Amino acid sequence: MRILGVAGSPRRGGNTDILLAEVMKGAASKGAETKTIVINKLNISPCQHCDACLKGGECAIKDEMQDIYKEFEQADIIVLASPIQFMGVTAPMKAFIDRFQSRWARKYVLKIPPLGDERKRKGFFVSVGGTKLKNLFEPALVMIKAFFLILNIDYAGELVFPGIDEKGAINQHPDALKQAFIAGQELVEK
Ligand SMILES: Cc1cc2nc3c(=O)[nH]c(=O)nc-3n(C[C@H](O)[C@H](O)[C@H](O)COP(=O)(O)O)c2cc1C
C-alpha cells in the first residue's frame, strides 16, 4: 500500500504541513509506504492550454510534473493538503491540478485510463482556513472532488479545520492531530 501526500502550502511547517504529516504517520503505523511531495518547491508551470495532450495524452511541458504523474500512477492513496487562500486552494496547488488536463484528455478524449491502469485508488483532502466563514471549504471541496473524479480516484473524505490562522495554530487544537493520525490509519485499513 503506497500513500502519496501532496503538500500544497507555500508555508513550510505550517498548519496543513503539520496535519499532512500526521495523516502520513497514521498510514505508516498501519504498514503503508509513504511519500510526501512539496509542490511549492517544484518547478510546475501552469497549463498553457496548448491542446497537445488531446492527441497523445501526454503533457507537452517537460517540468517536474512528469515525476508527479509517475507518483500518481504508483500510489494507492493520494492525500492533497492545502490551506484556503482567497476561498480556494493555493496557487501552486491549482497549477498542479490544472496540469492533470493531460489525464483528463486521456479519459474523456482518448478513452484510456487516466492513470495508466484501472487500479482502485483513494483520495483524501486536508485543509485549514483562517476564518470561520460558513462556506469556507465549499469551493475547494468542489474542485478537489472533481479532480479525484476525473482521475477515477474514489473520494474517501476530508479533514478540514476553520479558524486556524497563525503558523502552528493547529497544534493548539484539542484533537486535530489525533484526528489526522486516525484518518491516515483508516485510509489504509478501510
Ligand atoms: C494569500 C492568502 C489568502 C488567504 N485566504 C484565506 C481565505 O480566503 N479564507 C480564510 O479563511 N483564510 C485565508 N487565509 C489564511 C490561511 O488559510 C491560514 O493562515 C492557514 O492557517 C494557512 O495554512 P498553512 O499554515 O498550512 O499555510 C489566507 C492566507 C493567505 C496567505
PDBQT file of the ligand as one rigid body, heavy atoms in Angstrom, charges set to zero:
ROOT
HETATM    1  C1  LIG A 201      -2.844  34.705   0.284  1.00  0.00    +0.000 C 
HETATM    2  C2  LIG A 201      -3.681  34.194   1.420  1.00  0.00    +0.000 A 
HETATM    3  C3  LIG A 201      -5.034  34.089   1.256  1.00  0.00    +0.000 A 
HETATM    4  C4  LIG A 201      -5.833  33.591   2.285  1.00  0.00    +0.000 A 
HETATM    5  N1  LIG A 201      -7.183  33.486   2.074  1.00  0.00    +0.000 NA
HETATM    6  C5  LIG A 201      -7.972  32.983   3.045  1.00  0.00    +0.000 A 
HETATM    7  C6  LIG A 201      -9.371  32.840   2.841  1.00  0.00    +0.000 A 
HETATM    8  O1  LIG A 201      -9.895  33.121   1.771  1.00  0.00    +0.000 OA
HETATM    9  N2  LIG A 201     -10.125  32.373   3.855  1.00  0.00    +0.000 N 
HETATM   10  C7  LIG A 201      -9.580  32.031   5.068  1.00  0.00    +0.000 A 
HETATM   11  O2  LIG A 201     -10.307  31.583   5.948  1.00  0.00    +0.000 OA
HETATM   12  N3  LIG A 201      -8.235  32.122   5.296  1.00  0.00    +0.000 NA
HETATM   13  C8  LIG A 201      -7.428  32.592   4.309  1.00  0.00    +0.000 A 
HETATM   14  N4  LIG A 201      -6.060  32.682   4.517  1.00  0.00    +0.000 N 
HETATM   15  C9  LIG A 201      -5.481  32.205   5.793  1.00  0.00    +0.000 C 
HETATM   16  C10 LIG A 201      -4.899  30.782   5.710  1.00  0.00    +0.000 C 
HETATM   17  O3  LIG A 201      -5.864  29.855   5.265  1.00  0.00    +0.000 OA
HETATM   18  C11 LIG A 201      -4.405  30.366   7.098  1.00  0.00    +0.000 C 
HETATM   19  O4  LIG A 201      -3.402  31.246   7.559  1.00  0.00    +0.000 OA
HETATM   20  C12 LIG A 201      -3.884  28.943   7.168  1.00  0.00    +0.000 C 
HETATM   21  O5  LIG A 201      -3.687  28.572   8.519  1.00  0.00    +0.000 OA
HETATM   22  C13 LIG A 201      -2.569  28.748   6.425  1.00  0.00    +0.000 C 
HETATM   23  O6  LIG A 201      -2.243  27.370   6.443  1.00  0.00    +0.000 OA
HETATM   24  P1  LIG A 201      -0.721  26.858   6.280  1.00  0.00    +0.000 P 
HETATM   25  O7  LIG A 201      -0.015  27.177   7.585  1.00  0.00    +0.000 OA
HETATM   26  O8  LIG A 201      -0.831  25.409   6.018  1.00  0.00    +0.000 OA
HETATM   27  O9  LIG A 201      -0.140  27.594   5.120  1.00  0.00    +0.000 OA
HETATM   28  C14 LIG A 201      -5.237  33.196   3.521  1.00  0.00    +0.000 A 
HETATM   29  C15 LIG A 201      -3.849  33.318   3.683  1.00  0.00    +0.000 A 
HETATM   30  C16 LIG A 201      -3.077  33.811   2.648  1.00  0.00    +0.000 A 
HETATM   31  C17 LIG A 201      -1.580  33.946   2.839  1.00  0.00    +0.000 C 
ENDROOT
TORSDOF 0
